[in-house]
Amino acid sequence: MTFMPQSQNTVDPVKLEKLAEVAVKVGLQLRKGQDLVITAPVVALPLVRLITKHAYQAGAGLVSAFYSDEETTLARYQYGSDESFDRASDWLYEGMAKAYANGAARLAVAGDNPMLLSEQDAGKVGRANRATSTAYKPALEKISNFDINWNIVSYPNPSWAKVVFPDDPEPIAIAKLAKAIFAASRVDLDDPVAAWAEHNANLAKRSAWLNGERFASLHFKGPGTDLTVGLADGHEWHGGASTAKNGITCNPNIPTEEVFTTPHALRVEGHVSSTKPLSHQGTLIDNIQVRFEGGRIVEAKASRGEEVLNKVLDTDEGARRLGEVALVPHSSPISASGILFYNTLFDENASCHIALGQCYSKCFLDGVSLSQEQIKAQGGNSSLIHIDWMIGSDKVDIDGVKPDGSRVAVMRQGEWA
């Protein structure tokens, strides 16, 4: 029997081919002979097949794909033994870390149902997430430290499409989500590769301006938000394409509209409210409100998913501190679409955001040559997790604060000042 994903007939095959090409040529820029590790939902098989074809055409060494399945995941929560939720497939993540250490590239196809685990026991969800985060850390460090070239793209999973467009019949919901993914990923244009080159150049200009200002901190002010985010000593802003330590320039996120850097783990003060829901490991966490003291979250609330949020924050010491701050104009194409994707890859590119947990060593001057001890000394955070959530809107202003206390307008009402 041939497996036929039900979304196949509602997704434009020409644009899907272009997305696969962009993933390989823009997202990864695979080096000839380089191996590639792919992770994806099983429903994304049509895209994985095209990515694999383009990877081999680009000269890939060996392409290995690993698939997840929603029914299989749910079966664990229905029938799995209680002790199993404190375990993860260490052997698999150790193998991935070894592959990355040996020079393999990594590509993730996103598209999981953001509500998949919303009805499951929050304690089990938290335990499983922690076990997975612990097992995955050696591989995550290779990614977050930009040792390798990596990329994330998305596929319109039917269950995800129905969350985004609940009032539409499934085929129409899938088609709408596919269209939105293709537009945000710039593959609805005649020459997506050229369009990405132009977009990367614009993001590089924003990064260069911020790097020239050398702000000591950013001050966010808006409804429910009065937050000062100190920036790490020797921080560096990046956006769009990044050059990994292996010398390959990649676009880690497709789509991307952000410029981002590393906060100082000990210098975050004040309170902040989320402006969009956070979908994390199948749980929706909404209306997050947290308070920072000395860089650490000391109080956290949410109108939905609060128990899971607090279990995430208890993952380790670094989980309550920030590893990233990113700036995105409210008028970004993803924000302008008016679509709430319930998917961080997209929603973070509609809004300024912060990330709990692990920092990117890339976001330091001479970050390639810094040791983990030096990164920590300069304010970089370390954690098993890296979770972005959105805090920007058209009602949020941002000032850059210089070391002498003088202020420069960075954003007003969500737009570049």
Disulfide bonds with the S-S distance in Angstrom:
none
